[in-house]
Amino acid sequence: MIEDRLKKIEEEIGGSANIPAGTREELLNLLASLRSEIAALPSTREDEARSITTFAEASAHEATRSTKKPQLLEAALSGLTGSVEEFETSHPDLAAVLNRLAAVLANMGM
């Protein structure tokens, strides 16, 4: 399920005409890093991993919409950044990837 969600995010980003090529490449690289970091999480953290990918998917969807809805992007990004907080100490690389992903998506929504 998590892998399916990550593939869906990649497809959405890869197929969006609203994303400049450099930003698209950065987002796809961040998703590859996210995939690796999530795979390294212990199986006891699967619920958290699912939340991360759910909020990442919602954030990517809102950031790539042709008609921007800033309040929806803000809500999705808030969920994404909130899911980062508990990993900052135990999984700093995962937190760094999520923070960068949220920053890139937030900048797209401007």
C-alpha positions in Angstrom: 0.0 0.0 0.0 2.8 2.4 0.9 4.7 1.6 -2.3 1.5 2.0 -4.4 1.0 5.5 -2.8 4.6 6.5 -3.6 4.2 5.3 -7.2 1.0 7.4 -7.5 2.9 10.5 -6.2 5.7 9.9 -8.7 3.2 9.5 -11.5 1.4 12.7 -10.5 4.6 14.7 -10.3 6.0 13.2 -13.5 2.9 13.9 -15.5 2.2 17.4 -14.2 2.7 20.2 -16.7 2.5 22.7 -13.8 6.0 21.7 -12.5 9.2 23.2 -14.0 11.7 20.5 -15.1 14.2 21.3 -12.4 11.6 21.2 -9.6 10.2 17.9 -11.0 13.6 16.3 -10.9 14.2 17.5 -7.4 10.8 16.2 -6.2 11.4 12.8 -7.9 14.8 12.6 -6.2 13.3 13.4 -2.9 10.6 10.7 -3.4 13.4 8.2 -4.1 15.1 9.2 -0.9 11.7 9.0 1.0 11.2 5.5 -0.4 14.6 4.4 1.0 14.0 6.0 4.4 10.6 4.5 4.8 11.9 1.1 3.8 14.4 1.4 6.6 11.8 2.0 9.3 11.1 -0.9 11.6 7.8 -2.7 10.9 6.5 -1.3 14.2 6.4 2.1 12.5 4.2 1.1 9.6 1.3 3.3 10.8 3.6 6.4 10.8 5.0 5.5 7.4 1.4 5.3 6.0 0.6 8.7 7.5 3.7 10.2 5.9 2.9 8.8 2.5 -0.8 9.9 2.8 0.2 13.5 3.7 2.9 13.5 1.0 0.4 12.4 -1.6 -2.2 15.1 -0.5 0.6 17.7 -0.5 1.8 16.8 -4.0 -1.7 16.8 -5.3 -2.5 20.2 -3.9 0.8 21.7 -5.1 0.4 20.4 -8.6 -3.2 21.4 -9.2 -3.7 23.8 -12.0 -6.1 25.8 -9.9 -4.4 26.4 -6.6 -6.3 26.1 -3.3 -3.8 27.6 -0.7 -5.9 26.5 2.3 -5.9 22.9 1.2 -2.2 22.9 0.4 -1.5 24.4 3.8 -3.6 21.7 5.5 -1.8 18.9 3.7 1.6 20.4 4.4 0.7 20.9 8.0 0.0 17.2 8.2 3.2 16.3 6.5 5.4 18.5 8.7 3.5 17.2 11.8 4.4 13.7 10.8 8.0 14.7 10.7 8.3 15.9 14.3 8.4 12.4 15.9 11.1 11.3 13.6 13.5 14.2 14.1 15.5 12.4 16.8 15.1 8.8 15.9 15.4 9.1 12.1 17.0 12.5 11.3 17.6 11.6 7.6 13.9 10.8 7.1 13.0 14.1 8.8 15.4 16.0 6.6 13.9 14.5 3.4 10.3 15.2 4.6 11.2 18.8 5.5 12.8 19.4 2.1 9.8 17.8 0.3 7.4 20.0 2.3 9.5 23.1 1.5 9.6 22.4 -2.3 5.9 21.7 -2.4 5.1 24.8 -0.3 7.1 26.9 -2.7 5.1 25.5 -5.6 1.9 26.5 -4.1 2.8 30.2 -3.9 
